[in-house]
């Protein structure tokens, strides 16, 4: 699995974000770039209980992209809508 982290400057703060399994995950903003990356990794490690981050890591490990899955035809009961 490859992890690409983007760092965005927000005024005097930095925000680190990544996309895993088709889900964008961002860490808490910080005054230093290194702290912003550590905040993102903390979230990806599941330390703050963020369900999106946990699901994103699991999807990435399985090689599944949620955005691609969302484009598949919907399952229906066959009734006309």
C-alpha positions in Angstrom: 0.0 0.0 0.0 1.3 3.4 -0.9 0.5 6.4 1.3 0.5 9.8 -0.4 0.2 12.7 2.1 -0.6 16.3 0.9 0.2 19.2 3.2 -2.0 22.3 2.7 -1.2 25.7 4.3 -4.2 27.4 5.9 -3.1 30.8 7.0 -0.5 30.1 9.7 -1.6 26.5 10.1 -0.9 23.3 8.1 -3.3 20.5 7.3 -2.1 17.0 6.2 -4.5 14.8 4.2 -4.5 11.6 2.2 -7.0 9.5 0.2 -7.2 5.9 1.1 -9.8 3.5 -0.3 -11.5 6.4 -2.0 -12.0 8.3 1.3 -10.3 11.6 2.0 -8.9 11.6 5.6 -7.4 14.7 7.2 -5.6 15.2 10.4 -6.0 18.0 12.9 -4.4 21.3 11.8 -1.1 22.3 13.4 1.3 25.2 13.4 4.2 23.0 12.1 4.1 20.7 9.0 5.6 17.8 10.9 2.9 18.0 13.6 0.2 18.1 10.9 1.6 14.9 9.4 1.8 13.3 12.9 -1.9 14.3 13.5 -2.9 12.6 10.3 -1.0 9.4 11.2 -2.5 9.5 14.7 -6.0 9.5 13.0 -5.0 6.7 10.6 -3.7 4.7 13.6 -7.3 4.8 15.0 -6.3 6.7 18.1 -9.2 9.1 18.0 -11.9 6.5 17.1 -12.7 8.1 13.6 -14.7 5.4 11.8 -14.0 7.0 8.4 -10.2 6.6 9.0 -10.6 3.0 10.1 -12.7 2.1 7.1 -10.4 3.9 4.7 -7.4 2.0 6.0 -9.3 -1.4 5.7 -10.4 -0.5 2.2 -6.9 0.4 1.1 -5.5 -2.8 2.6 -8.1 -4.8 0.6 -7.3 -2.8 -2.5 -10.9 -1.6 -2.7 -11.8 2.0 -3.8 -15.1 3.1 -2.2 -15.6 5.8 -4.9 -15.5 3.1 -7.6 -17.9 0.9 -5.6 -20.4 3.8 -5.4 -20.5 4.0 -9.2 -21.8 0.4 -9.6 -25.5 -0.1 -10.3 -27.8 0.1 -7.3 -29.3 -3.0 -5.9 -33.1 -2.8 -5.9 -36.0 -5.1 -5.1 -37.0 -5.0 -8.8 -40.0 -2.7 -8.2 -40.4 0.2 -10.6 -39.5 3.5 -9.1 
